[in-house]
Amino acid sequence: MSARELSAVQSNSTGAKIKRGVSAAAANLAMAIFSLSCLFPVVWMAYSSFKDQREFNANVISFPVKLYLQNYQNVIGRQDANLLRAIGNSFFVTLIAIVFIVLFGFLTGYMLGRVKFRGNRAVFGMFLLGMLIPVHSLMVPMYVLFRQFRFTDSLTALSLPYIAFGLPIAIFLVEGYIKGIPASFEEAASIDGCNFHRTLFTIMLPICKPVLATVAVIQTFACWNEFSFALVLISNAKKRTVPLEIAMLKGQYSSNYPQIFATMLLAMIPTIIFYFVFRKQVMKGMVAGAVKG
């Protein structure tokens, strides 16, 4: 190869590297701008919660002149509302819903993914149809049914629609994940003398931990932030969940937005703690759910 040809090859290689570098830099810049656009509302809400109402109305973007902690004191010490109690109510309802969604989703998804029987696909399709039902179309019949059985103003009963609407996505993810697991695991367990229940709960359940973590993460945030069913089925102030408690802070003609922001930040603390405690399981579960599901 002559010196001119070698120089041309090196020039093309350098040009290709420069193009790739520019493309990567542009993509990183775009992602950074997108990330900042998602992060800014949270930051704005955080520093706005330390303003008083007059300062917020004067300039909604500016930083507070001094920290106004009265918003947090008002939220925690209100006589007509109790955020800490609402957080406890949401935790109770979410915990019940997640336990049953994960348990029933695992059992049903396993049976549909492993056991071959007549109508298997029809049953699976029936569960998938549950993902297409608009939640708001069931508000009136749900309220009538719950009132007839005297289930209104019950946190335990409130978890029932959460379970019903959370099961389709759980079954969908678990069924797809089970199909990606070789059947040799169950065959080896059967040869070693394990019965069906032991194989299911001591072998398959740990293997399915990533996708179950995905289900738990998705449904935890869905149940914690659910508003429509709680609004229709809960009227007792002592049984309000976090979204209801925040909604009650908005007045008919005016609203104290810094106080609302303070309430929202306090309500976010449990979910933030949940994420940081289970962040490794969250990432593994999301990746596994995306690949297997």
C-alpha positions in Angstrom: 0.0 0.0 0.0 1.4 3.3 -1.0 1.8 6.3 1.3 -1.0 8.1 -0.4 -3.4 5.2 0.0 -2.4 4.7 3.7 -3.0 8.4 4.3 -6.4 8.2 2.7 -7.4 5.2 4.9 -6.2 6.9 8.1 -8.1 10.1 7.1 -11.3 8.1 6.5 -10.8 6.3 9.8 -10.3 9.6 11.6 -13.3 11.1 10.0 -15.5 8.2 11.0 -14.3 8.5 14.6 -15.1 12.2 14.6 -18.6 11.5 13.2 -19.2 8.8 15.9 -17.9 11.1 18.6 -20.1 14.0 17.4 -23.1 11.7 17.2 -22.5 10.3 20.7 -22.0 13.8 22.1 -25.2 15.0 20.5 -27.1 12.0 21.9 -25.7 12.5 25.4 -26.6 16.2 25.3 -30.1 15.4 24.2 -30.5 12.8 27.0 -29.0 15.3 29.5 -31.5 18.0 28.5 -34.4 15.4 28.7 -33.2 14.3 32.2 -33.0 17.9 33.4 -36.5 18.6 32.0 -37.8 15.6 34.1 -35.8 16.6 37.2 -36.7 20.3 37.2 -40.3 20.0 38.3 -39.2 18.0 41.4 -36.5 20.6 42.2 -38.9 23.4 41.7 -41.5 21.8 43.9 -38.9 21.2 46.6 -37.7 24.8 46.9 -41.1 26.2 46.4 -42.4 24.3 49.4 -40.2 26.6 51.6 -42.0 29.8 50.4 -45.0 31.4 51.9 -48.1 32.0 49.8 -47.4 35.7 49.1 -43.8 35.0 48.0 -44.9 32.2 45.7 -47.6 34.3 44.1 -45.1 37.1 43.5 -42.6 34.9 41.6 -43.3 31.2 41.1 -39.8 30.4 39.7 -37.5 32.3 42.0 -35.7 30.7 45.0 -37.1 31.5 48.5 -35.6 34.5 50.2 -35.7 32.6 53.5 -36.8 29.1 54.5 -40.4 29.1 55.5 -40.9 25.9 57.6 -44.4 26.7 58.6 -45.8 24.8 55.6 -44.4 21.5 56.9 -45.7 22.2 60.4 -49.1 23.0 59.1 -49.2 19.8 57.0 -48.3 17.6 59.9 -50.3 19.4 62.6 -53.5 20.1 60.8 -56.6 19.2 62.8 -58.8 18.4 59.8 -56.2 16.2 58.1 -53.4 14.0 59.0 -50.7 13.2 56.4 -49.0 10.6 58.6 -52.2 8.7 59.0 -52.8 8.9 55.3 -49.3 7.5 54.6 -50.1 4.6 57.0 -53.4 4.0 55.2 -51.7 3.9 51.8 -49.0 1.6 53.2 -51.6 -0.8 54.5 -53.6 -0.9 51.3 -50.6 -1.2 49.1 -49.0 -4.0 51.2 -52.2 -6.1 51.0 -52.5 -5.6 47.3 -48.8 -6.3 46.5 -48.8 -9.6 48.5 -51.8 -11.0 46.7 -50.8 -9.6 43.3 -47.4 -11.2 43.5 -48.7 -14.5 45.0 -51.7 -14.9 42.6 -49.7 -13.6 39.6 -47.0 -16.1 40.2 -49.3 -19.1 40.6 -51.5 -18.2 37.7 -48.7 -17.2 35.4 -46.8 -20.5 36.2 -49.9 -22.6 35.5 -50.6 -20.9 32.2 -46.9 -21.0 31.2 -46.2 -24.6 32.1 -49.4 -26.6 32.3 -51.0 -27.5 29.0 -54.8 -27.9 29.1 -57.7 -27.2 26.8 -58.6 -23.5 26.9 -55.1 -22.4 28.1 -54.8 -19.6 25.6 -58.5 -18.6 26.1 -57.9 -18.2 29.9 -54.7 -16.3 29.2 -56.5 -14.0 26.7 -59.3 -13.4 29.3 -56.7 -12.1 31.8 -55.1 -9.9 29.1 -58.5 -8.4 28.4 -58.4 -7.0 31.9 -55.5 -4.7 30.8 -57.9 -3.1 28.2 -60.8 -2.3 30.6 -60.9 1.5 31.3 -60.9 2.0 35.1 -63.4 4.8 35.0 -66.0 2.7 33.3 -66.3 0.6 36.5 -66.7 3.4 39.0 -70.5 3.4 39.3 -71.0 -0.4 39.3 -68.1 -0.8 41.7 -69.6 1.7 44.1 -73.0 0.1 43.9 -71.6 -3.4 44.5 -69.4 -2.2 47.4 -72.3 -0.3 49.0 -74.6 -3.4 48.8 -72.0 -5.5 50.6 -71.1 -2.6 53.0 -67.5 -2.6 51.9 -67.3 1.2 51.6 -64.9 3.0 53.9 -62.9 -0.1 54.3 -59.1 -0.1 53.6 -59.1 -3.9 53.2 -61.9 -3.8 50.7 -60.2 -0.9 48.8 -57.3 -3.3 48.0 -59.7 -5.6 46.1 -59.9 -3.5 42.9 -56.2 -2.8 43.2 -55.6 -6.6 43.2 -58.0 -7.1 40.3 -56.5 -4.5 38.1 -52.9 -5.5 39.0 -53.2 -9.2 38.2 -53.4 -9.0 34.4 -49.9 -7.3 34.0 -48.5 -9.6 36.7 -49.8 -12.7 34.9 -48.6 -11.4 31.6 -45.0 -10.9 32.8 -44.8 -14.1 34.8 -46.2 -16.3 32.1 -43.6 -14.9 29.6 -40.8 -15.3 32.1 -41.8 -18.9 32.9 -41.7 -19.9 29.2 -38.1 -18.8 29.1 -37.0 -21.1 31.9 -36.0 -24.6 30.7 -38.3 -27.4 31.9 -35.2 -29.4 33.0 -35.3 -27.6 36.4 -38.6 -29.2 37.3 -37.5 -32.5 35.8 -34.3 -32.6 37.9 -36.3 -31.7 41.0 -38.8 -34.5 40.3 -36.0 -37.0 39.8 -34.6 -35.9 43.2 -37.9 -36.6 44.8 -39.4 -33.1 45.1 -43.2 -32.9 45.0 -45.1 -30.3 43.0 -45.5 -27.8 45.9 -41.8 -28.0 46.9 -40.7 -27.6 43.3 -42.9 -24.6 42.9 -42.0 -22.7 46.0 -38.4 -23.7 46.6 -37.1 -23.9 43.1 -39.3 -21.9 40.7 -40.2 -19.1 43.0 -36.5 -18.0 43.6 -35.8 -18.3 39.9 -38.8 -16.0 39.2 -37.6 -13.4 41.8 -36.5 -10.9 39.1 -39.8 -10.7 37.3 -41.7 -10.8 40.6 -39.6 -7.8 41.7 -40.7 -6.1 38.5 -44.3 -6.8 39.3 -43.9 -5.5 42.9 -42.2 -2.3 41.8 -44.8 -1.5 39.1 -47.8 -2.2 41.3 -46.3 -0.5 44.4 -46.3 2.8 42.6 -49.6 2.2 41.0 -51.4 1.4 44.2 -49.6 4.1 46.2 -50.7 6.8 43.6 -54.2 5.4 42.9 -56.9 8.1 43.3 -60.1 7.2 41.5 -61.2 4.1 43.5 -60.1 5.7 46.8 -62.2 8.8 45.9 -65.3 6.8 45.2 -65.0 4.1 47.9 -63.6 6.1 50.8 -65.5 9.0 52.5 -64.3 8.7 56.0 -61.5 11.3 56.7 -59.7 8.8 58.9 -59.5 6.3 56.0 -58.1 8.7 53.4 -55.1 7.6 51.4 -52.2 9.9 50.4 -53.7 11.0 47.0 -57.0 11.9 48.7 -55.2 13.8 51.5 -53.4 15.9 48.9 -56.6 16.5 46.9 -58.3 17.8 50.1 -55.7 20.6 50.4 -56.9 22.3 47.2 -59.6 24.9 47.9 -62.5 25.9 45.7 -61.3 29.5 45.0 -57.7 29.5 46.1 -55.0 27.0 47.1 -51.9 27.2 49.2 -49.5 25.7 46.7 -46.4 25.8 48.8 -48.3 23.8 51.4 -49.5 21.4 48.8 -45.9 21.0 47.6 -44.7 20.3 51.1 -47.4 17.6 51.4 -46.3 16.0 48.1 -42.7 15.9 49.2 -43.5 14.3 52.5 -45.7 11.8 50.6 -42.8 10.9 48.3 -40.5 9.9 51.1 -41.7 6.3 51.5 -41.4 5.6 47.8 -37.9 7.2 47.7 -36.9 5.0 50.6 -38.4 2.0 48.9 -36.4 2.7 45.8 -33.1 3.2 47.5 -33.5 0.1 49.7 -34.5 -2.1 46.8 -32.7 -0.3 43.9 -30.6 -3.4 43.0 -33.6 -5.6 42.8 -35.5 -2.9 40.9 -32.8 -2.7 38.2 -32.5 -6.5 38.0 -36.2 -6.9 37.9 -36.7 -4.3 35.2 -34.1 -5.8 32.9 -35.3 -9.3 33.5 -38.9 -8.3 32.9 -38.0 -6.5 29.7 -36.0 -9.5 28.4 -38.2 -12.3 29.5 -41.6 -10.6 29.5 
